[in-house]
């Protein structure tokens, strides 16, 4: 409990009056004796009123507070949290409310001044924007309650436990279900390559049409029907995709508000969404993290929620990437042939170890390496050289990129495809490559 501005202002007035009376008395200016009595009376009255007001404030009940908190929040997006105040006050009252938020969340419109009216409940809202994924707990809320005479303000803490989960920003994908998938993918910049050849899975028999190839003709059905009958194929379904996700220190680089690790998670979920709609199974395996996880490939829309719940609290660590151990762990768990998407940030020192691990995986699976490239490298490479410092930065950047490209070329030489992209482009590029391979029947 602390004095209000009103009480401080009244005490300041009495203090000023006391200083004035004392100054006049020191100058031998005669004043009516009633002024001294009046000053003492005002001081005693104010002290009595303040004491009584403080006692009444201590007896005042705290209002009841409810928080309406969404069960899950998207990373980096503003969301609304609503608070409801219930009270039994017989007169209007104005107070301030502040909700205690966990670390890792930005907020707006707090604290808020709220006017309470007798017989009514009051609702108000503020906004939060999570800055990191995970499980968050809201401990309590705080109110500044004024006394009946307005001479004091009491700070009271209301226990209001709540919890929520912060997921990768997947709102766009849920909204995409309301539109055609092809239109949505084109808005994301996904390029669907034209089909080269036919899919591998039989779909149905139908009449021969212009543009069909002779090898599509089913000669037995043609003989029975006495008219040309063609086989129709579709893209192979029931494929399996496994993301081999690096959770080590090289994924902690920051581009904008999101780390490379968050960009990688968003890209994996984006491709998972598309692949599950194509009828394929999707799984995930992590390495170089404090808590390694493996989610077996499963088909169906429900697998997307399994993936979300499996990765929402994953965090990158300070551990180095051990590609050989990651490959061995995946081979021991995944027997059936699958598309393994290794998401990492390649370095030139990864040459021998990485190549050996990828070759081991390639004997049983099809491997695609997605390597994130820091955006600052592109910026430094295109910055004009104007002085010695910028020249050093340019030369260092070019040397690093050349070594990185050399590693990519060695991988290409061993028939290992590599996507070298900036973090924000990873999702569309992965989907483009997946759809191209799907239509070409190479998965």
C-alpha positions as CSV (number, residue, x, y, z in Angstrom):
1,X,0.0,0.0,0.0
2,X,1.3,3.4,-0.9
3,X,0.0,7.0,-0.7
4,X,-1.8,8.4,-3.7
5,X,-1.1,11.6,-5.5
6,X,-4.0,13.2,-3.7
7,X,-2.5,12.5,-0.2
8,X,0.9,13.6,-1.3
9,X,-0.5,16.8,-2.7
10,X,-2.4,17.6,0.6
11,X,0.7,16.9,2.6
12,X,2.7,19.2,0.3
13,X,0.2,21.9,0.9
14,X,0.4,21.6,4.7
15,X,4.2,21.5,4.4
16,X,4.2,24.7,2.3
17,X,1.9,26.4,4.8
18,X,4.1,25.3,7.7
19,X,7.2,26.7,6.0
20,X,5.3,30.0,5.3
21,X,4.2,30.3,8.9
22,X,7.6,29.5,10.2
23,X,9.2,32.1,7.9
24,X,6.8,34.8,9.0
25,X,7.4,33.9,12.7
26,X,11.2,34.2,12.2
27,X,10.7,37.7,10.7
28,X,8.7,38.7,13.8
29,X,5.6,39.1,11.8
30,X,2.6,38.9,14.1
31,X,0.0,36.3,13.0
32,X,-3.3,35.4,14.5
33,X,-2.9,32.5,16.9
34,X,-5.8,30.8,15.2
35,X,-3.7,30.1,12.1
36,X,-1.4,27.8,14.2
37,X,-4.4,26.0,15.6
38,X,-6.0,25.8,12.1
39,X,-2.8,24.3,10.7
40,X,-2.6,21.7,13.5
41,X,-6.2,20.9,13.1
42,X,-5.8,20.4,9.3
43,X,-2.8,18.1,9.9
44,X,-4.6,16.0,12.5
45,X,-7.7,15.8,10.3
46,X,-5.7,14.6,7.4
47,X,-3.8,12.0,9.4
48,X,-7.1,10.7,10.9
49,X,-8.7,10.6,7.5
50,X,-5.7,8.8,6.0
51,X,-5.6,6.3,8.9
52,X,-9.3,5.6,8.5
53,X,-9.1,5.3,4.7
54,X,-6.2,2.9,5.0
55,X,-8.1,0.7,7.4
56,X,-11.1,0.7,5.0
57,X,-8.8,-0.2,2.1
58,X,-7.4,-3.1,4.0
59,X,-11.0,-4.4,4.6
60,X,-12.0,-4.0,0.9
61,X,-12.3,-7.4,-0.9
62,X,-10.3,-7.9,-4.0
63,X,-12.3,-8.2,-7.3
64,X,-12.4,-11.7,-8.9
65,X,-10.5,-12.0,-12.1
66,X,-10.8,-14.5,-14.9
67,X,-8.4,-14.9,-17.8
68,X,-9.5,-16.3,-21.2
69,X,-6.2,-17.6,-22.7
70,X,-6.0,-19.5,-25.9
71,X,-4.8,-23.0,-25.5
72,X,-2.2,-22.5,-28.2
73,X,-0.6,-19.4,-29.8
74,X,1.3,-19.0,-33.1
75,X,4.9,-17.9,-32.9
76,X,5.5,-14.3,-33.9
77,X,1.9,-13.4,-34.3
78,X,-0.3,-11.1,-32.2
79,X,-3.1,-12.8,-30.3
80,X,-5.7,-11.5,-27.9
81,X,-6.0,-12.4,-24.2
82,X,-9.2,-11.3,-22.5
83,X,-9.7,-10.6,-18.8
84,X,-13.0,-10.4,-16.9
85,X,-13.4,-8.5,-13.6
86,X,-16.2,-9.5,-11.2
87,X,-16.8,-7.3,-8.1
88,X,-19.3,-6.5,-5.4
89,X,-18.5,-2.8,-5.0
90,X,-21.4,-0.6,-4.2
91,X,-20.0,2.5,-5.9
92,X,-18.1,3.1,-9.1
93,X,-14.4,2.5,-8.9
94,X,-11.4,3.0,-11.2
95,X,-8.3,0.7,-10.9
96,X,-5.3,-0.5,-12.9
97,X,-4.8,-4.1,-13.9
98,X,-1.5,-5.7,-15.0
99,X,-1.2,-9.3,-16.1
100,X,2.1,-11.0,-15.3
101,X,3.4,-12.7,-18.5
102,X,6.1,-15.3,-18.8
103,X,9.4,-14.4,-20.3
104,X,9.6,-14.7,-24.1
105,X,6.4,-12.8,-24.8
106,X,5.9,-9.2,-26.0
107,X,2.7,-7.4,-25.0
108,X,0.6,-4.4,-25.8
109,X,-2.1,-2.4,-23.8
110,X,-0.8,-3.3,-20.3
111,X,-1.3,-2.0,-17.7
112,X,-4.9,-0.9,-18.3
113,X,-7.1,1.5,-16.4
114,X,-10.5,-0.1,-15.8
115,X,-13.8,1.5,-14.6
116,X,-15.9,-0.7,-12.5
117,X,-19.7,-0.1,-12.2
118,X,-21.9,-1.6,-9.4
119,X,-23.7,-4.7,-10.5
120,X,-21.7,-5.2,-13.6
121,X,-18.8,-7.2,-14.7
122,X,-16.1,-5.6,-16.9
123,X,-14.2,-7.2,-19.7
124,X,-11.1,-5.9,-21.5
125,X,-8.3,-7.4,-23.6
126,X,-4.6,-7.0,-24.3
127,X,-2.4,-8.5,-27.0
128,X,0.6,-10.9,-26.7
129,X,3.2,-11.9,-29.3
130,X,5.2,-15.0,-28.5
131,X,8.9,-14.6,-29.3
132,X,9.8,-18.3,-28.8
133,X,8.1,-21.7,-28.9
134,X,7.4,-23.9,-25.9
135,X,5.1,-24.4,-23.0
136,X,4.4,-21.2,-21.0
137,X,2.8,-20.6,-17.6
138,X,1.0,-17.4,-16.6
139,X,1.4,-17.1,-12.8
140,X,-0.7,-14.2,-11.5
141,X,-2.2,-10.8,-12.2
142,X,-1.8,-7.5,-10.3
143,X,-4.3,-4.8,-9.5
144,X,-3.8,-1.3,-8.1
145,X,-6.9,-0.8,-5.9
146,X,-7.7,2.8,-4.7
147,X,-9.1,3.5,-1.2
148,X,-12.6,4.8,-0.7
149,X,-11.3,8.4,-0.2
150,X,-8.6,8.1,-2.8
151,X,-5.8,8.7,-0.3
152,X,-4.1,5.3,-0.8
153,X,-3.5,2.7,-3.5
154,X,-3.0,-1.0,-2.6
155,X,-1.1,-3.4,-4.8
156,X,-2.7,-6.8,-4.7
157,X,-1.6,-10.0,-6.4
158,X,-4.3,-12.3,-7.6
159,X,-3.3,-15.9,-8.2
160,X,-4.5,-16.7,-11.7
161,X,-2.6,-19.7,-13.0
162,X,-2.8,-20.4,-16.7
163,X,-0.8,-22.1,-19.4
164,X,-0.6,-22.2,-23.2
165,X,1.6,-23.7,-25.9
166,X,3.3,-21.7,-28.6
167,X,3.5,-23.5,-31.9
168,X,5.2,-22.6,-35.1
169,X,3.1,-20.2,-37.1
170,X,0.9,-22.6,-38.9
171,X,-2.2,-20.4,-39.3
172,X,-1.6,-19.9,-43.0
173,X,-1.8,-23.6,-43.7
174,X,-5.1,-24.1,-41.9
175,X,-6.5,-21.2,-43.9
176,X,-5.2,-22.8,-47.0
177,X,-7.8,-25.6,-46.7
178,X,-10.4,-23.1,-47.7
179,X,-8.9,-22.7,-51.2
180,X,-7.5,-24.9,-53.9
181,X,-4.2,-26.3,-53.0
182,X,-2.7,-25.4,-56.4
183,X,-3.7,-21.8,-56.0
184,X,-2.3,-21.6,-52.5
185,X,1.0,-23.2,-53.5
186,X,1.4,-20.7,-56.4
187,X,0.9,-17.8,-53.9
188,X,3.8,-19.3,-51.8
189,X,6.0,-19.3,-54.9
190,X,6.0,-23.0,-55.3
191,X,6.8,-24.1,-58.9
192,X,5.2,-27.3,-60.1
193,X,7.3,-28.8,-62.9
194,X,5.6,-30.3,-65.9
195,X,5.2,-34.1,-65.8
196,X,7.9,-36.1,-67.4
197,X,6.4,-39.5,-68.0
198,X,3.6,-41.3,-66.1
199,X,3.0,-42.0,-62.5
200,X,3.7,-45.5,-61.3
201,X,0.4,-46.4,-59.5
202,X,-2.5,-47.8,-61.5
203,X,-5.7,-45.8,-61.1
204,X,-8.4,-47.0,-63.5
205,X,-9.3,-48.2,-67.1
206,X,-10.9,-45.8,-69.5
207,X,-11.5,-45.2,-73.2
208,X,-8.5,-44.3,-75.2
209,X,-8.2,-40.5,-75.8
210,X,-6.3,-38.3,-78.1
211,X,-2.9,-37.7,-76.6
212,X,-2.6,-41.0,-74.9
213,X,0.5,-43.1,-75.7
214,X,0.3,-46.6,-77.2
215,X,1.9,-48.1,-74.1
216,X,-1.1,-47.1,-72.1
217,X,-3.4,-49.4,-74.1
218,X,-4.6,-52.5,-72.2
219,X,-4.8,-55.0,-75.0
220,X,-6.8,-57.6,-73.1
221,X,-9.5,-55.1,-72.1
222,X,-9.4,-53.7,-75.7
223,X,-10.1,-57.2,-77.1
224,X,-13.0,-57.7,-74.7
225,X,-14.6,-54.3,-75.4
226,X,-13.7,-54.2,-79.1
227,X,-12.7,-50.6,-78.6
228,X,-9.3,-49.1,-77.5
229,X,-9.1,-49.1,-73.7
230,X,-6.2,-47.3,-71.9
231,X,-4.8,-47.6,-68.4
232,X,-4.8,-44.4,-66.4
233,X,-2.0,-43.9,-63.8
234,X,-1.6,-41.5,-60.9
235,X,1.3,-40.3,-58.9
236,X,2.4,-42.9,-56.5
237,X,1.0,-42.6,-53.1
238,X,2.0,-44.3,-49.8
239,X,5.5,-42.9,-50.0
240,X,7.4,-42.1,-46.9
241,X,9.2,-38.8,-46.0
242,X,11.4,-38.4,-43.0
243,X,13.0,-35.1,-41.9
244,X,16.4,-35.5,-40.4
245,X,16.5,-32.2,-38.4
246,X,19.8,-30.7,-37.1
247,X,19.2,-29.3,-33.6
248,X,22.8,-28.3,-33.0
249,X,24.6,-25.0,-32.7
250,X,24.9,-24.3,-36.4
251,X,21.1,-23.8,-36.5
252,X,21.1,-21.0,-33.9
253,X,21.9,-18.3,-36.4
254,X,19.3,-15.5,-36.4
255,X,17.8,-14.0,-39.5
256,X,15.2,-11.4,-38.5
257,X,13.0,-12.5,-35.6
258,X,13.3,-16.2,-36.3
259,X,16.3,-18.5,-36.0
260,X,17.4,-20.9,-38.7
261,X,16.0,-23.6,-36.5
262,X,12.5,-22.0,-36.5
263,X,12.7,-21.5,-40.2
264,X,13.6,-25.2,-40.6
265,X,10.7,-26.3,-38.5
266,X,8.3,-24.1,-40.5
267,X,9.6,-25.6,-43.8
268,X,9.3,-29.1,-42.5
269,X,5.7,-28.6,-41.4
270,X,4.9,-26.9,-44.7
271,X,6.2,-29.9,-46.7
272,X,4.5,-32.3,-44.2
273,X,1.1,-30.6,-44.9
274,X,1.5,-31.0,-48.7
275,X,2.8,-34.5,-48.5
276,X,0.0,-35.7,-46.2
277,X,-2.5,-34.2,-48.6
278,X,-0.8,-36.2,-51.4
279,X,-1.4,-39.4,-49.4
280,X,2.2,-39.9,-48.3
281,X,3.5,-40.7,-44.8
282,X,5.6,-38.2,-42.9
283,X,7.9,-38.7,-39.9
284,X,10.7,-36.8,-38.2
285,X,14.0,-37.6,-36.5
286,X,16.3,-35.1,-34.7
287,X,20.0,-35.1,-33.8
288,X,22.5,-32.9,-32.0
289,X,19.9,-31.8,-29.5
290,X,19.5,-32.3,-25.8
291,X,16.3,-34.3,-26.3
292,X,16.4,-36.4,-29.5
293,X,13.0,-37.4,-30.9
294,X,11.8,-39.9,-33.5
295,X,8.3,-39.8,-35.0
296,X,7.7,-42.8,-37.2
297,X,6.2,-42.0,-40.7
298,X,2.4,-42.1,-40.6
299,X,-0.2,-41.2,-43.2
300,X,-3.4,-39.1,-42.6
301,X,-4.3,-35.6,-41.6
302,X,-4.0,-36.5,-37.9
303,X,-0.2,-36.9,-38.3
304,X,0.1,-33.1,-38.7
305,X,-1.1,-32.6,-35.2
306,X,1.3,-35.3,-34.0
307,X,4.2,-33.4,-35.7
308,X,3.1,-30.1,-34.2
309,X,2.9,-31.5,-30.7
310,X,6.2,-33.3,-31.2
311,X,8.2,-30.2,-32.3
312,X,6.6,-27.2,-30.6
313,X,8.9,-27.2,-27.7
314,X,12.1,-28.3,-29.5
315,X,15.0,-26.0,-29.1
316,X,18.4,-25.8,-30.7
317,X,21.4,-26.7,-28.5
318,X,25.1,-25.9,-28.3
319,X,26.1,-29.5,-29.4
320,X,28.0,-30.1,-32.6
321,X,26.3,-32.1,-35.4
322,X,27.3,-35.7,-35.6
323,X,26.1,-36.8,-39.1
324,X,27.5,-40.4,-38.8
325,X,25.6,-41.0,-35.5
326,X,22.4,-39.5,-36.9
327,X,22.6,-41.7,-40.0
328,X,23.2,-44.8,-38.0
329,X,20.3,-44.0,-35.6
330,X,17.9,-43.5,-38.6
331,X,19.0,-46.6,-40.4
332,X,18.3,-48.7,-37.3
333,X,14.8,-47.3,-37.0
334,X,13.7,-46.8,-40.6
335,X,13.8,-50.0,-42.7
336,X,11.5,-49.1,-45.5
337,X,12.8,-46.9,-48.3
338,X,12.0,-43.3,-47.8
339,X,12.9,-39.8,-48.8
340,X,15.2,-38.5,-46.1
341,X,15.4,-34.7,-46.0
342,X,18.5,-33.6,-44.1
343,X,17.9,-30.0,-42.9
344,X,21.1,-28.4,-41.6
345,X,23.6,-25.6,-42.3
346,X,26.6,-27.0,-44.2
347,X,30.1,-26.0,-43.4
348,X,33.3,-26.8,-45.5
349,X,34.6,-28.9,-42.6
350,X,31.7,-31.3,-43.0
351,X,33.2,-32.8,-46.2
352,X,34.3,-36.4,-45.3
353,X,32.0,-37.1,-42.3
354,X,28.9,-35.8,-44.1
355,X,29.7,-37.6,-47.4
356,X,30.2,-40.9,-45.6
357,X,26.9,-40.5,-43.7
358,X,24.9,-39.5,-46.8
359,X,26.3,-42.4,-48.8
360,X,25.3,-44.8,-46.1
361,X,21.8,-43.4,-46.1
362,X,21.7,-43.4,-49.9
363,X,22.2,-47.2,-50.1
364,X,18.7,-47.6,-48.6
365,X,16.9,-44.2,-49.0
366,X,16.7,-41.3,-51.3
367,X,18.5,-38.3,-49.7
368,X,18.0,-34.6,-50.1
369,X,20.1,-32.1,-48.2
370,X,18.6,-28.7,-47.4
371,X,21.3,-26.3,-46.4
372,X,20.4,-22.9,-45.0
373,X,22.5,-20.0,-46.1
374,X,22.7,-16.9,-43.9
375,X,21.1,-13.8,-45.5
376,X,23.9,-11.7,-44.2
377,X,26.2,-13.5,-46.6
378,X,24.2,-12.3,-49.6
379,X,24.1,-8.8,-48.2
380,X,27.9,-8.7,-47.7
381,X,28.6,-10.1,-51.1
382,X,26.5,-7.4,-52.8
383,X,27.7,-4.5,-50.7
384,X,30.0,-2.0,-52.6
385,X,33.6,-2.1,-51.3
386,X,34.4,1.4,-50.1
387,X,37.1,1.1,-47.5
388,X,39.5,-1.4,-46.0
389,X,36.9,-2.9,-43.5
390,X,34.3,-3.6,-46.2
391,X,37.0,-5.0,-48.4
392,X,38.0,-7.5,-45.7
393,X,34.3,-8.4,-45.1
394,X,33.8,-8.9,-48.8
395,X,36.9,-11.1,-49.2
396,X,36.0,-13.2,-46.2
397,X,32.5,-13.7,-47.4
398,X,33.5,-14.7,-50.9
399,X,36.1,-17.1,-49.5
400,X,33.5,-18.7,-47.2
401,X,30.9,-19.0,-50.0
402,X,33.5,-20.6,-52.3
403,X,34.4,-23.2,-49.7
404,X,30.7,-23.9,-49.2
405,X,30.0,-24.2,-52.9
406,X,33.0,-26.5,-53.2
407,X,31.3,-28.8,-50.7
408,X,28.0,-28.7,-52.6
409,X,29.8,-29.6,-55.8
410,X,31.5,-32.6,-54.2
411,X,28.1,-33.8,-53.0
412,X,26.6,-33.3,-56.5
413,X,29.5,-35.3,-57.9
414,X,28.4,-38.2,-55.7
415,X,24.7,-37.8,-56.9
416,X,23.6,-36.2,-53.6
417,X,21.1,-33.3,-54.4
418,X,21.6,-30.1,-52.3
419,X,19.2,-27.2,-51.8
420,X,21.3,-24.1,-50.9
421,X,18.7,-21.5,-49.9
422,X,18.0,-18.7,-47.6
423,X,15.9,-19.5,-44.5
424,X,12.8,-17.8,-45.7
425,X,12.9,-19.6,-49.1
426,X,13.3,-23.1,-47.6
427,X,9.7,-24.1,-47.4
428,X,8.6,-23.3,-51.0
429,X,11.9,-24.8,-52.4
430,X,11.3,-28.1,-50.5
431,X,7.7,-28.3,-51.7
432,X,8.8,-27.5,-55.3
433,X,11.4,-30.3,-55.3
434,X,9.1,-32.8,-53.7
435,X,6.3,-32.1,-56.3
436,X,8.8,-32.3,-59.1
437,X,10.1,-35.7,-58.0
438,X,6.6,-36.9,-57.3
439,X,5.4,-36.1,-60.8
440,X,8.6,-37.6,-62.3
441,X,8.0,-40.8,-60.4
442,X,11.5,-40.8,-58.9
443,X,10.5,-41.1,-55.2
